[in-house]
């Protein structure tokens, strides 16, 4: 079982800790980390969620993402998720903060997603899927991904506000 800290609608800790599935069932706000990997060619890494995932199996999604565990800092959770999902070991200084996005569209998944960018030139075959949450990865040039998002390509999870902030950040900084 995975336990997470509950936060209020303004992202302030409440002191309450719940099992992740129960927090979702109860519609409690919690924190997640979303890490996008970009290489020197301005390609973003997409992960394909495994067929065994409860939500959105076999869909293309953020490079690495996950819930922040109870008592864990957001940055430590981001670092842990990259290691667990992709076998990538990083330090806090390697992650560029983009934004924190409040997600309220799904009442069973009320979250504050902390979005980061990691510059990494690993080849696709260098990624290691340690926790069986990811079935494959691929790089997509960021402008091509932008077109895919606009077209709402089947099989690609759409995170409207996150994509907007991500593409703005890349244009401004890369």
C-alpha positions in Angstrom: 0.0 0.0 0.0 1.2 3.5 -0.8 0.3 6.3 1.6 0.2 10.0 0.5 -0.1 13.3 2.3 -3.4 15.1 1.8 -3.4 18.9 1.0 -6.2 21.4 0.9 -7.5 23.2 -2.1 -4.7 25.8 -1.8 -2.0 23.1 -1.6 -1.4 23.5 2.1 -0.7 20.2 4.1 -3.6 19.2 6.2 -1.6 16.7 8.3 -3.8 13.9 7.1 -2.3 10.8 5.5 -4.3 8.3 3.5 -3.8 5.3 1.4 -3.6 6.5 -2.3 -6.6 4.6 -3.5 -8.7 5.9 -0.6 -7.6 9.5 -1.2 -8.7 9.1 -4.8 -12.0 7.6 -3.8 -12.6 10.4 -1.3 -11.6 13.1 -3.9 -8.8 14.5 -1.7 -6.2 16.9 -3.0 -2.6 15.5 -3.1 0.7 16.1 -4.8 2.3 14.5 -7.8 5.6 15.0 -9.8 5.6 15.1 -13.6 9.0 15.0 -15.2 9.5 15.6 -18.9 12.8 14.4 -20.4 14.2 16.5 -23.3 17.4 15.7 -25.3 19.7 18.0 -27.3 17.5 17.6 -30.4 14.5 19.1 -28.5 12.8 15.8 -28.5 10.6 14.9 -25.6 10.5 11.4 -24.2 7.1 9.8 -24.1 6.4 6.7 -22.0 3.8 4.1 -23.0 1.9 3.0 -19.9 1.9 -0.7 -19.4 -1.2 -2.8 -20.2 -1.6 -3.6 -16.5 -2.1 0.0 -15.4 -5.5 0.6 -13.9 -5.8 4.0 -15.5 -5.1 4.6 -19.2 -3.3 1.4 -20.0 -1.3 1.4 -23.3 -1.5 5.2 -23.6 1.4 7.5 -24.3 2.1 9.9 -21.4 4.6 12.1 -19.6 8.2 10.8 -19.5 8.0 10.0 -15.8 5.3 10.8 -13.2 3.9 9.6 -9.9 2.4 10.4 -6.5 4.4 12.0 -3.7 4.5 9.6 -0.8 3.6 10.5 2.8 6.5 12.4 4.4 8.4 12.7 1.1 9.3 16.1 -0.5 8.1 16.7 -4.1 11.7 16.8 -5.4 12.5 13.5 -3.7 9.4 11.9 -5.2 10.4 13.2 -8.6 13.8 11.7 -8.3 12.4 8.4 -7.0 9.8 8.1 -9.8 12.5 8.6 -12.5 14.6 5.8 -11.0 11.6 3.5 -10.6 10.0 4.0 -14.0 13.0 4.6 -16.3 16.1 3.7 -14.4 17.4 7.3 -14.5 19.3 8.6 -11.6 19.4 12.3 -11.1 19.9 15.0 -8.4 17.8 17.9 -7.6 20.0 20.3 -9.5 19.3 18.4 -12.7 15.6 19.2 -12.6 14.2 22.4 -14.0 11.0 23.5 -12.4 8.3 24.6 -14.9 5.0 25.0 -13.0 2.6 23.6 -10.4 -0.7 22.8 -12.0 -3.9 22.3 -10.0 -6.0 19.6 -11.6 -9.7 19.4 -10.7 -11.3 17.9 -13.9 -11.6 14.4 -12.4 -13.2 14.4 -8.9 -11.4 11.1 -8.2 -8.0 12.6 -9.0 -7.7 16.1 -7.4 -4.0 16.9 -7.5 -1.3 19.5 -7.6 1.2 18.4 -10.3 4.7 19.7 -10.0 6.1 19.8 -13.5 9.9 19.5 -14.2 12.1 19.2 -17.2 15.2 17.0 -17.3 17.9 17.3 -20.0 19.0 13.8 -20.8 20.5 12.3 -23.9 20.0 8.7 -23.2 19.1 6.5 -26.1 15.7 4.7 -26.0 17.4 1.4 -25.3 19.2 2.8 -22.2 16.0 3.3 -20.3 15.2 0.5 -17.8 11.6 -0.2 -16.8 12.1 -1.3 -13.2 8.6 -1.3 -11.9 6.6 -2.6 -14.9 4.6 0.6 -15.1 6.1 1.4 -18.5 6.1 -0.8 -21.5 8.2 1.3 -23.9 9.4 4.8 -24.6 10.0 7.0 -27.7 11.3 10.4 -28.4 9.1 12.9 -30.3 10.3 16.4 -31.5 8.5 18.9 -29.2 6.8 20.7 -32.1 5.5 17.3 -33.5 4.1 16.6 -30.0 2.5 20.0 -30.0 0.7 19.0 -33.3 -0.3 15.7 -31.8 -1.8 17.4 -28.8 -3.8 19.9 -31.0 -5.1 17.0 -33.1 -5.8 15.0 -29.9 -4.1 11.9 -31.3 -5.7 8.7 -30.2 -3.6 7.0 -27.5 -2.0 10.2 -26.3 -3.0 11.4 -22.8 -3.9 15.1 -23.0 -2.8 17.4 -20.2 -3.9 20.7 -21.6 -2.5 23.2 -19.2 0.7 21.2 -18.6 1.5 20.9 -22.3 0.9 24.7 -22.8 3.4 25.5 -20.0 5.9 22.9 -21.2 5.9 24.1 -24.8 6.2 27.8 -23.6 9.1 26.8 -21.3 10.9 25.0 -24.1 10.5 27.8 -26.6 11.8 30.4 -24.1 14.7 28.3 -22.7 15.9 25.9 -25.4 
